[in-house]
Amino acid sequence: MSQHDSAAPTHPRHKVHAYIDVAVVVIVLAGTNLIAHFTTTWASIVTVPIAAVALLALVRRRGLGWSELGLSPQHWRRGSRYALGTVAVVLAAVAIGAALPATQPFFLADRYATISGALIASMIVIPLQTVIPEELAFRGVLHGTLDRAYGARGVFAAGSLLFGMWHIASSLGLTSGNHGLTGFVGGGIAGQVLGILLAVLATAAAGVVFTWLRRRSGSLLAPIALHWSINGAGALAAAVVWHTTLT
């Protein structure tokens, strides 16, 4: 075991450093979110991946080990088993949801109205622009810094809440672009606010599950797989539902 993979120090000075690390990571993530959603198109594409890699380099220099970040090779086998299991469960759930008339409207997201668009989103955009960098940032970097400063409770509570808040900006047009959600929460400002609240609650709950998988498996592979299967399989299912309902 290298010095980077040693147990978290308990010296008061080291605890202060851990609190500072958490603050820096949260500030960088908040700035990243604002830049990605409220500046240019190119910024929306590259900001989150660049920030995730930069944060990884930063906390490595601050002494976090690969195991603390969920990136140790010794956990790859266990992480792979959890990854395969979670993907199988989600794919089955998405297939059932897309097949049932009662839940089909929730798959009618305008941005996935074409098969080609959904394939590009599922296989390229979602994993490279969203899933991998977000998991690296939240279940890797933020997880590791929170664990050192506050322990498991802090990771689950603060990490999941911050992950929910991370999705506020991306949820601003959620109801207007999803026919099922519009019918469920209504239109206008009230519907938009309710849609954002539901998105924050849903993603915070997902953050709890992602965090549990990360701690249970010791690897980022499991939460990455679950995160992709929810987003990527959802995009493909949306395209299928659009295609079948229009033909």
Secondary structure, DSSP 8 states (H G I E B T S, - for coil): --GGGS----SHHHHHHHHHHHHHHHHHHHHHHHHHHHS-HHHHHHHHHHHHHHHHHHHHHTT--TTTTT--GGGHHHHHHHHHHHHHHHHHHHHHHHHSTTTGGGG-BGGG-SHHHHHHIIIIIIIIIIIHHHHIIIIIIIHHHHHHHHHHHHIIIIIHHHHHHHTTGGGTTTTTTBHHHHHHH-SHHHHHHHHHHHHHHHHHHHHHHHHHHHHHHSSSHHHHHHHHHHHHHHHHHHHHHHHHHH-
